[in-house]
């Protein structure tokens, strides 16, 4: 049996090619927008009724029919037919089949161009709130972990070489700061996208007396778009959303890299719970941090979505083009990856322990107190550049003598600087150094406690 043509194809000759149907459909992935398509359609229908473009009875039929279709989709009882191409036409076809001619009036003054632009904004607005909630839960987990290790030290690294001693809490709180910026960026994206394109039609608006303010208010948009041409083609917010996801993925990847290294036998700084590790099919002793490795790897997929989105946008002529159908593939992919990674990393953090005994046993290796010694000399009136040179020579001497700075006798110090006195020893050793930190935001115990208190207060507000 030959299927009847879709009403927007009446001027085309022949039947669609089977390969073309498969190639052009987006229903397989945009059906996840069904809730937003239904909500947007109800708002549009209500506006049409307010403007007397449809009757109150027709609006009631449309609304009730759409709600029933939504429930059927939610229950998994709706049969999706790819010949309807996308979620918009699949729902409209079902509505017409259910209520008849009233359903055919739903598309009055509307195009799939402004319809999909509205749907994706509604979806993204909600999804941003979900991601922000997951970021907050992540931050709370790390603040909780930081509070547990506020008295314990670890080496801080620059160039992946031991640099200065820090408290473990300060290390953990550094990630809380990174993800706070991600939280803010997502909020900025949500604010920019919260503009209604509905009523812009295909490109030029409509000759019908549509009330765009009404639909915008119903859907919770803060404003309506000013230019119908831009309204239907704008996907800046989509690129920005994926960029925000890319930065979240990057931060997750850096954290994963740290913990992969720190969980190795060579470091042994942390132990990740067995439930987040795998073994080897050949080597029975292995505890592989595969979850972290996959989080690190999936960053590449999110970056790929960003490049794909930017590439889709870069050479389109003004107006709507079918290229934009591909945006959802990359938006959904980036969101799914980041969302799952945030859930997983939070659980990993809540089940990870720092091996404080092993870390502290070797905490003074690598002359972590060298900078402190240079600053001690500054306190004694020595210019920093000169002090830097003195300490550099002392480190060389210690390396030859196989000693730490704290193990040198006072007369050995005085060979390099007469400014050094007995009080120098209170500036040496990782524990003393950490207790000496005074600058705001430093990686000491006092500052970490202040940061923990700050974050507990901030996150409680959410």
C-alpha positions as CSV (number, residue, x, y, z in Angstrom):
1,X,0.0,0.0,0.0
2,X,1.4,3.4,-0.9
3,X,1.4,5.7,2.1
4,X,-0.3,9.1,1.5
5,X,2.0,12.1,1.1
6,X,2.6,14.3,4.1
7,X,0.7,17.5,3.6
8,X,3.8,19.7,3.2
9,X,4.9,17.5,0.3
10,X,1.8,17.9,-1.9
11,X,3.7,19.8,-4.5
12,X,6.4,17.2,-4.9
13,X,6.0,14.4,-7.5
14,X,6.4,10.7,-6.7
15,X,7.1,9.1,-3.4
16,X,10.2,9.8,-1.2
17,X,13.1,7.5,-1.8
18,X,13.6,4.9,0.9
19,X,17.2,5.9,1.4
20,X,16.2,9.5,1.6
21,X,13.7,8.8,4.3
22,X,16.4,7.1,6.4
23,X,18.9,9.8,5.7
24,X,16.7,12.8,6.5
25,X,14.9,11.5,9.6
26,X,15.8,12.9,13.0
27,X,13.1,11.2,15.0
28,X,15.5,8.5,16.2
29,X,17.2,11.1,18.4
30,X,15.0,14.2,18.7
31,X,12.1,12.2,20.2
32,X,13.7,13.0,23.6
33,X,12.3,16.5,23.0
34,X,8.7,15.3,23.1
35,X,7.8,16.9,26.4
36,X,9.0,20.3,25.2
37,X,7.3,20.0,21.9
38,X,4.0,19.2,23.6
39,X,4.4,22.1,26.1
40,X,5.3,24.5,23.3
41,X,2.4,23.4,21.2
42,X,-0.1,23.8,24.1
43,X,1.2,27.3,24.7
44,X,0.9,28.1,20.9
45,X,-2.6,26.7,20.8
46,X,-3.7,28.7,23.8
47,X,-2.4,31.9,22.1
48,X,-4.3,31.0,18.9
49,X,-7.4,30.7,21.0
50,X,-6.8,34.0,22.7
51,X,-6.3,35.6,19.3
52,X,-9.5,33.9,18.1
53,X,-7.6,32.1,15.4
54,X,-9.1,28.8,16.8
55,X,-12.1,28.3,19.0
56,X,-12.0,27.5,22.7
57,X,-13.4,24.1,22.0
58,X,-10.7,23.4,19.4
59,X,-8.0,24.5,21.9
60,X,-9.5,22.2,24.5
61,X,-9.4,19.3,22.0
62,X,-5.8,20.1,21.1
63,X,-4.6,20.4,24.7
64,X,-6.3,17.2,25.9
65,X,-5.1,15.3,22.8
66,X,-1.5,16.5,23.3
67,X,-1.5,15.5,27.0
68,X,-2.8,12.1,26.1
69,X,-0.1,11.7,23.4
70,X,2.6,12.8,25.9
71,X,1.4,10.2,28.5
72,X,1.4,7.5,25.8
73,X,5.0,8.4,24.8
74,X,6.0,8.5,28.5
75,X,4.5,5.0,29.0
76,X,6.4,3.6,26.0
77,X,3.2,2.9,24.1
78,X,3.6,5.4,21.3
79,X,4.7,4.0,18.0
80,X,7.3,6.3,16.3
81,X,7.1,6.3,12.5
82,X,10.3,7.6,10.9
83,X,8.4,8.6,7.7
84,X,7.2,11.6,9.8
85,X,10.9,12.7,10.0
86,X,10.9,14.4,13.4
87,X,9.2,14.6,16.7
88,X,7.2,17.6,15.6
89,X,5.4,15.9,12.8
90,X,5.1,12.6,14.6
91,X,3.2,14.3,17.4
92,X,1.1,16.4,15.0
93,X,0.2,13.4,12.9
94,X,-0.9,11.5,16.1
95,X,-2.9,14.5,17.1
96,X,-4.8,14.8,13.8
97,X,-5.5,11.0,13.9
98,X,-6.9,11.5,17.4
99,X,-9.0,14.6,17.2
100,X,-9.4,15.2,13.5
101,X,-9.6,18.7,11.8
102,X,-8.9,20.6,15.0
103,X,-5.5,19.1,15.1
104,X,-4.8,20.4,11.6
105,X,-5.1,24.0,13.0
106,X,-2.3,23.6,15.5
107,X,0.3,24.6,13.0
108,X,-1.4,27.9,12.2
109,X,1.2,30.7,12.2
110,X,4.0,28.3,13.0
111,X,6.9,26.6,11.2
112,X,9.0,23.7,12.3
113,X,11.8,26.2,12.1
114,X,10.6,28.3,15.1
115,X,9.2,25.2,16.7
116,X,12.4,23.3,17.0
117,X,14.3,26.5,18.0
118,X,11.8,26.8,20.9
119,X,12.0,23.1,21.8
120,X,15.7,23.0,22.1
121,X,15.9,26.1,24.2
122,X,13.3,24.7,26.6
123,X,15.2,21.4,26.8
124,X,18.5,23.1,27.3
125,X,17.2,25.5,30.0
126,X,16.0,22.5,32.1
127,X,19.2,20.5,31.4
128,X,21.4,23.3,32.5
129,X,19.6,23.3,35.9
130,X,20.2,19.5,36.1
131,X,23.9,19.9,35.3
132,X,24.2,22.7,37.8
133,X,22.7,20.5,40.5
134,X,25.2,17.7,39.7
135,X,28.0,20.2,39.9
136,X,26.8,21.3,43.3
137,X,26.6,17.7,44.5
138,X,30.2,17.2,43.2
139,X,31.4,20.3,45.0
140,X,29.7,19.2,48.2
141,X,31.5,15.8,48.0
142,X,34.8,17.5,47.5
143,X,34.3,20.0,50.4
144,X,33.4,17.0,52.6
145,X,36.5,15.2,51.6
146,X,38.6,18.3,52.1
147,X,37.3,18.7,55.6
148,X,38.5,15.2,56.3
149,X,42.1,16.0,55.3
150,X,42.6,19.6,56.5
151,X,45.4,18.6,58.8
152,X,47.3,16.3,56.4
153,X,50.0,17.4,54.0
154,X,51.0,16.5,50.4
155,X,53.4,17.9,47.9
156,X,52.2,20.5,45.5
157,X,53.5,20.2,42.0
158,X,54.5,22.5,39.2
159,X,55.8,21.1,36.0
160,X,54.9,17.7,37.6
161,X,57.9,18.3,39.9
162,X,57.6,18.7,43.7
163,X,57.3,22.4,44.4
164,X,55.9,23.4,47.8
165,X,54.0,21.6,50.6
166,X,50.2,22.0,50.7
167,X,47.4,20.6,52.8
168,X,45.4,17.9,51.0
169,X,42.3,20.0,51.6
170,X,43.6,22.9,49.6
171,X,44.3,20.5,46.7
172,X,40.8,19.2,46.8
173,X,39.2,22.6,47.1
174,X,41.0,23.7,43.9
175,X,38.6,21.5,42.0
176,X,35.6,23.1,43.8
177,X,36.8,26.5,42.4
178,X,37.1,25.1,38.8
179,X,33.6,23.7,38.9
180,X,32.2,26.9,40.4
181,X,33.2,28.7,37.2
182,X,31.5,25.9,35.2
183,X,28.4,26.5,37.3
184,X,28.5,30.2,36.5
185,X,29.2,29.7,32.8
186,X,26.1,27.4,32.5
187,X,24.0,30.0,34.2
188,X,25.2,32.7,31.8
189,X,24.3,30.4,28.9
190,X,20.8,29.8,30.3
191,X,20.3,33.5,30.6
192,X,21.3,34.2,27.0
193,X,19.2,31.4,25.6
194,X,16.1,32.3,27.6
195,X,14.5,34.2,24.7
196,X,11.5,32.9,22.8
197,X,11.7,32.4,19.0
198,X,8.1,31.1,18.8
199,X,6.1,33.1,16.4
200,X,9.0,33.8,14.1
201,X,7.6,31.2,11.6
202,X,9.8,29.9,8.8
203,X,11.9,33.1,8.5
204,X,9.8,36.2,8.2
205,X,7.1,35.9,10.9
206,X,3.4,35.8,10.0
207,X,0.6,38.0,8.6
208,X,-1.6,36.5,11.3
209,X,-2.1,38.5,14.6
210,X,0.1,36.2,16.7
211,X,0.8,37.3,20.3
212,X,4.4,36.2,20.9
213,X,4.4,37.8,24.4
214,X,1.7,35.4,25.4
215,X,3.6,32.2,24.4
216,X,6.8,33.6,25.8
217,X,5.2,34.2,29.2
218,X,3.5,30.8,29.2
219,X,6.8,29.1,28.5
220,X,8.8,31.1,31.1
221,X,11.0,33.0,28.6
222,X,12.3,36.3,29.8
223,X,11.7,38.0,26.4
224,X,10.9,37.4,22.8
225,X,13.5,37.5,20.0
226,X,13.7,40.8,18.1
227,X,14.5,39.5,14.6
228,X,12.6,36.6,13.0
229,X,15.5,35.8,10.7
230,X,18.0,35.4,13.5
231,X,15.4,33.6,15.6
232,X,15.1,30.6,13.5
233,X,18.8,30.3,12.6
234,X,20.5,31.2,15.9
235,X,22.4,28.3,17.4
236,X,25.0,30.3,19.2
237,X,23.6,29.1,22.5
238,X,24.0,25.5,21.3
239,X,27.7,26.1,20.6
240,X,28.1,27.8,24.0
241,X,26.4,25.0,25.8
242,X,28.7,22.4,24.3
243,X,31.7,24.7,25.0
244,X,30.6,24.8,28.7
245,X,30.3,21.0,28.6
246,X,33.8,20.9,27.1
247,X,35.3,22.9,29.9
248,X,33.5,20.7,32.5
249,X,34.9,17.6,30.7
250,X,38.4,19.2,30.7
251,X,38.2,19.8,34.4
252,X,37.0,16.2,35.0
253,X,39.8,14.9,32.8
254,X,42.5,16.8,34.7
255,X,41.1,15.4,38.0
256,X,41.0,11.9,36.5
257,X,44.6,12.2,35.4
258,X,45.7,13.2,38.8
259,X,44.0,10.3,40.5
260,X,45.1,7.8,38.0
261,X,48.7,8.9,38.7
262,X,48.2,9.2,42.5
263,X,46.6,5.7,42.7
264,X,49.6,4.1,41.0
265,X,52.2,2.1,43.0
266,X,54.8,4.7,42.2
267,X,52.8,7.3,44.1
268,X,50.3,5.5,46.3
269,X,48.7,8.7,47.4
270,X,45.2,7.5,47.2
271,X,43.2,4.3,47.1
272,X,40.1,4.2,44.9
273,X,37.4,1.9,46.1
274,X,37.3,-1.5,44.3
275,X,33.8,-0.8,43.0
276,X,35.3,1.8,40.7
277,X,38.2,-0.3,39.5
278,X,38.6,-3.3,37.2
279,X,41.1,-6.1,37.1
280,X,43.0,-7.7,34.2
281,X,42.0,-10.6,32.1
282,X,45.6,-11.8,32.3
283,X,47.2,-10.3,35.4
284,X,45.2,-11.2,38.6
285,X,46.9,-8.6,40.8
286,X,45.7,-5.5,38.8
287,X,43.5,-2.8,40.2
288,X,42.9,-0.6,37.1
289,X,41.3,2.8,37.5
290,X,39.3,2.2,34.3
291,X,36.4,4.6,35.3
292,X,38.8,7.5,35.6
293,X,40.5,6.5,32.4
294,X,37.2,6.5,30.6
295,X,36.2,9.9,32.0
296,X,39.6,11.2,30.7
297,X,39.0,9.6,27.3
298,X,35.4,10.8,26.9
299,X,36.6,14.4,27.0
300,X,37.7,13.9,23.4
301,X,34.1,13.0,22.4
302,X,32.8,16.2,24.0
303,X,35.5,18.2,22.2
304,X,34.5,16.5,19.0
305,X,30.9,17.7,19.6
306,X,32.1,21.2,19.9
307,X,34.1,21.1,16.8
308,X,31.2,19.5,14.9
309,X,28.8,22.2,16.1
310,X,31.1,25.1,15.1
311,X,31.7,23.4,11.8
312,X,28.0,23.1,11.1
313,X,27.5,26.8,11.8
314,X,30.5,28.2,10.1
315,X,29.4,28.3,6.4
316,X,25.6,28.4,6.4
317,X,23.9,31.1,4.4
318,X,21.5,33.4,6.3
319,X,18.2,31.7,7.3
320,X,17.3,28.2,8.4
321,X,19.1,25.3,6.7
322,X,18.6,21.6,7.3
323,X,22.2,21.5,8.5
324,X,20.8,22.6,11.9
325,X,19.1,19.3,12.3
326,X,22.5,17.9,13.2
327,X,22.9,20.2,16.2
328,X,20.9,18.0,18.5
329,X,23.1,15.0,17.9
330,X,26.1,16.9,19.3
331,X,24.2,18.8,22.0
332,X,22.7,15.5,23.4
333,X,26.0,13.7,23.1
334,X,28.0,16.3,25.0
335,X,25.3,16.6,27.7
336,X,25.0,12.8,28.2
337,X,28.7,12.4,28.5
338,X,29.2,15.2,31.0
339,X,26.2,14.3,33.0
340,X,27.2,10.7,33.4
341,X,30.8,11.7,34.2
342,X,29.7,14.1,37.0
343,X,27.6,11.4,38.6
344,X,30.5,8.9,38.5
345,X,33.2,11.2,39.7
346,X,31.1,12.2,42.7
347,X,30.7,8.6,43.7
348,X,34.4,7.9,43.2
349,X,35.3,10.9,45.4
350,X,33.0,9.8,48.2
351,X,34.7,6.4,48.2
352,X,38.4,7.4,47.9
353,X,40.9,7.6,50.7
354,X,44.2,9.4,50.9
355,X,47.1,7.3,52.1
356,X,48.3,10.0,54.6
357,X,50.9,7.9,56.2
358,X,52.7,7.1,53.0
359,X,52.5,10.7,51.8
360,X,53.8,12.1,55.1
361,X,56.6,9.6,55.3
362,X,58.3,11.2,52.3
363,X,56.8,14.7,52.5
364,X,60.2,16.5,52.9
365,X,61.8,15.0,49.8
366,X,62.4,17.4,47.0
367,X,63.3,20.5,49.1
368,X,59.7,21.7,49.4
369,X,60.8,24.2,51.9
370,X,63.3,26.0,49.6
371,X,60.9,28.8,48.8
372,X,60.1,29.3,52.5
373,X,63.8,29.6,53.2
374,X,64.2,32.3,50.5
375,X,61.2,34.2,52.0
376,X,62.9,33.8,55.4
377,X,65.9,35.6,54.0
378,X,63.6,38.3,52.6
379,X,62.3,38.8,56.1
380,X,65.9,39.4,57.1
381,X,66.3,42.1,54.6
382,X,67.9,40.2,51.7
383,X,66.6,41.0,48.3
384,X,64.5,38.2,46.9
385,X,66.6,37.6,43.8
386,X,69.7,37.4,46.0
387,X,67.9,35.1,48.4
388,X,66.8,32.9,45.6
389,X,70.4,32.5,44.5
390,X,71.6,31.7,48.1
391,X,68.9,29.0,48.5
392,X,69.8,27.5,45.1
393,X,73.4,27.1,46.2
394,X,72.3,25.6,49.5
395,X,70.1,23.1,47.7
396,X,73.1,22.1,45.5
397,X,75.2,21.7,48.6
398,X,72.5,19.5,50.3
399,X,72.2,17.3,47.3
400,X,75.9,16.6,47.4
401,X,75.8,16.0,51.2
402,X,72.6,13.9,50.9
403,X,70.9,16.1,53.4
404,X,67.7,18.1,53.7
405,X,67.8,21.9,54.4
406,X,66.4,21.2,57.9
407,X,69.3,18.9,58.6
408,X,72.0,21.5,58.0
409,X,73.8,23.0,61.0
410,X,73.7,26.7,61.5
411,X,77.4,27.1,60.6
412,X,76.7,25.4,57.3
413,X,74.0,27.9,56.6
414,X,76.2,30.8,57.5
415,X,78.8,29.8,54.9
416,X,76.1,31.0,52.3
417,X,74.5,33.9,54.2
418,X,75.3,35.6,57.5
419,X,71.7,36.7,57.7
420,X,70.6,33.2,58.7
421,X,70.0,32.8,62.4
422,X,68.8,30.0,64.8
423,X,65.2,30.9,64.0
424,X,65.6,29.6,60.5
425,X,64.6,26.1,61.6
426,X,61.0,27.3,62.3
427,X,60.8,28.0,58.5
428,X,62.0,24.6,57.4
429,X,60.2,21.3,57.0
430,X,56.8,20.8,55.3
431,X,54.8,21.1,58.5
432,X,56.4,24.4,59.5
433,X,56.0,25.8,56.0
434,X,52.3,25.0,55.8
435,X,51.8,26.7,59.1
436,X,53.7,29.8,57.9
437,X,51.4,30.5,55.0
438,X,49.6,33.8,55.6
439,X,48.5,35.1,52.2
440,X,44.7,34.9,51.5
441,X,43.8,31.7,49.5
442,X,47.2,30.0,50.3
443,X,47.4,26.3,50.6
444,X,47.8,26.2,54.4
445,X,45.6,24.8,57.1
446,X,44.1,28.1,58.2
447,X,43.2,29.2,54.7
448,X,41.7,25.8,53.8
449,X,39.5,25.9,56.9
450,X,38.3,29.3,55.8
451,X,37.6,28.0,52.3
452,X,35.7,25.0,53.7
453,X,33.5,27.3,55.8
454,X,32.9,29.5,52.8
455,X,31.9,26.7,50.5
456,X,29.7,25.0,53.1
457,X,27.8,28.3,53.4
458,X,27.6,29.0,49.7
459,X,26.6,25.5,48.7
460,X,23.9,25.3,51.5
461,X,22.2,28.2,49.7
462,X,21.6,26.1,46.7
